[in-house]
Structures are given as C-alpha cells and as structure tokens.
Amino acid sequence: EVQLVESGGGLVQPGGSLRLSCAASGFTFDDYAMSWVRQAPGKGLEWVSSFYRPISNTYYADSVKGRFTISTDNTKNTVYLQMNSLKSEDTAVYYCAKLAIRRMVVTTTTEFSRNLYDYWGQGTQVTVSS
C-alpha cells in the first residue's frame, strides 16, 4: 500500500524557516519523481517543486526559487522541502505527491495537472503570519 506521510508544518513569522518532510512507502522510490504541491486559502493547487532522485535534478516554481530547497535522504525514502525567507503568500496546505508514470520528470515547463499524480499525502498546514 502506497503511503505518503507529511510532517513539519506550523506557524512561522515572515522571514522565518520551516522544513517539511514526506515519508514515502509502498513503492520503489527511485522509479518515481516526487513533487510538493500547495493550496492557498480560496485558491487552486499550485505546483511548488519536483525531484527525481536517480538523476538528482530539482525544479522549482518561480514563486519559490531561491528560497525553497527540495531534497531526499539517501538512506530513507523521505522527501524534504526546506523553506526559507517565508512570506505571507506562502501560507497554504502543502502536499507531497507521487508521479503516476514511472521515470517521468516534472520540470518548470510541465503543465500542471493533478492527474499527473496518483498518490497524495494528507497535507500539512503552513501559516506565515506575524
């Protein structure tokens, strides 16, 4: 059974940092890219970042580039999202998601569709407020 379990959200002041974690299980981790996707209050889903461990390529939305870093732990099937210099507009529920197609890489030019993903975590709330 595929499981994606997120943790690490919370309340942080503008300019602060948080690290989100997504523990993945139930599938061959290196066969699938992983993404972080967020949903701000009253808005649709927004792709944030993607990572495919076998080629170690990382991709970011323009809105987070230079502030967020996606990574994995080589000893665990866990994806992290380090978020620095947080802004109020980063407030959202953050989801990790597994690509449905083996070895498909999501880049900055990939048109976002939730149908690209077959499993999603439960989401973790990030609130940036003073």
C-alpha positions as CSV (number, residue, x, y, z in Angstrom):
1,E,0.0,0.0,0.0
2,V,1.4,3.4,-1.0
3,Q,1.6,5.9,1.8
4,L,2.9,9.4,1.9
5,V,3.0,10.9,5.4
6,E,3.9,14.6,5.7
7,S,5.0,16.5,8.8
8,G,6.7,19.7,9.7
9,G,4.1,22.4,9.1
10,G,3.2,25.1,11.5
11,L,3.0,28.8,12.2
12,V,6.1,30.9,11.4
13,Q,6.7,34.6,11.2
14,P,7.6,36.3,7.9
15,G,11.2,35.7,7.1
16,G,11.3,32.5,9.1
17,S,12.0,28.9,8.0
18,L,10.3,25.6,8.1
19,R,11.3,22.1,6.9
20,L,8.6,19.8,5.6
21,S,9.1,16.0,5.5
22,C,7.3,13.4,3.4
23,A,7.9,9.8,4.3
24,A,7.1,7.5,1.4
25,S,6.5,3.8,1.4
26,G,4.8,1.0,-0.5
27,F,6.5,1.6,-3.9
28,T,10.0,1.6,-5.4
29,F,11.1,5.2,-4.6
30,D,13.7,5.6,-7.3
31,D,11.2,4.7,-10.0
32,Y,9.1,7.8,-9.5
33,A,9.6,11.5,-9.2
34,M,8.1,13.3,-6.2
35,S,6.6,16.8,-6.1
36,W,5.4,19.3,-3.5
37,V,2.1,21.0,-4.4
38,R,0.4,23.6,-2.3
39,Q,-3.1,25.1,-2.0
40,A,-3.6,28.6,-0.6
41,P,-6.9,29.5,1.0
42,G,-9.5,30.0,-1.7
43,K,-7.1,29.1,-4.5
44,G,-6.4,26.1,-6.7
45,L,-3.5,23.7,-6.5
46,E,0.0,25.2,-7.3
47,W,3.0,23.1,-8.1
48,V,6.0,24.1,-6.0
49,S,8.9,21.7,-6.7
50,S,9.9,18.3,-8.0
51,F,12.7,15.9,-7.5
52,Y,13.8,12.7,-9.2
53,R,16.5,11.0,-7.1
54,P,18.2,8.9,-9.8
55,I,19.2,12.0,-11.8
56,S,19.2,14.4,-8.8
57,N,17.5,17.1,-10.8
58,T,15.4,19.6,-8.9
59,Y,12.9,22.0,-10.2
60,Y,11.1,25.0,-8.6
61,A,8.2,27.3,-9.3
62,D,9.4,30.9,-9.9
63,S,7.5,31.9,-6.8
64,V,9.8,29.9,-4.5
65,K,13.0,29.7,-6.4
66,G,16.0,30.7,-4.3
67,R,14.0,30.3,-1.1
68,F,12.9,26.7,-1.1
69,T,15.1,23.6,-1.5
70,I,13.8,20.1,-2.2
71,S,15.9,17.1,-1.2
72,T,15.8,13.5,-0.2
73,D,17.6,11.3,2.3
74,N,19.6,8.6,0.6
75,T,19.1,6.2,3.4
76,K,15.4,6.8,3.7
77,N,12.5,7.2,1.2
78,T,11.8,10.7,2.5
79,V,11.4,13.9,0.6
80,Y,12.1,17.2,2.3
81,L,11.1,20.8,1.5
82,Q,13.3,23.4,3.2
83,M,11.5,26.7,3.2
84,N,13.4,29.8,4.0
85,S,12.6,33.5,3.8
86,L,8.9,32.7,4.1
87,K,6.3,35.2,3.1
88,S,2.7,35.5,3.9
89,E,1.8,34.4,0.4
90,D,3.4,31.0,1.2
91,T,0.6,30.3,3.5
92,A,-1.1,27.1,2.3
93,V,-1.6,23.5,2.8
94,Y,1.4,21.7,1.4
95,Y,1.1,18.2,-0.1
96,C,3.7,15.8,-1.3
97,A,2.6,13.8,-4.3
98,K,3.9,10.8,-6.3
99,L,4.1,10.9,-10.1
100,A,1.8,8.3,-11.7
101,I,4.2,7.5,-14.5
102,R,7.5,5.7,-13.9
103,R,10.6,7.8,-14.6
104,M,8.5,10.8,-15.7
105,V,10.2,14.1,-14.7
106,V,8.2,17.2,-13.9
107,T,10.0,20.4,-14.9
108,T,9.2,24.0,-14.8
109,T,7.7,23.7,-18.3
110,T,5.4,20.8,-17.4
111,E,1.8,21.9,-17.4
112,F,0.4,21.2,-14.0
113,S,-2.4,18.7,-13.6
114,R,-3.4,16.8,-10.5
115,N,-3.9,13.8,-12.9
116,L,-0.1,13.5,-13.2
117,Y,-0.1,12.2,-9.6
118,D,-1.6,9.0,-8.3
119,Y,-0.9,9.4,-4.6
120,W,-1.1,12.4,-2.3
121,G,-0.2,12.9,1.3
122,Q,-2.7,14.2,3.8
123,G,-1.3,17.7,3.7
124,T,0.4,19.9,6.3
125,Q,-0.6,23.4,7.1
126,V,2.0,26.2,6.8
127,T,0.9,29.6,8.1
128,V,3.2,32.6,7.7
129,S,2.0,35.4,9.9
130,S,3.3,38.0,12.4
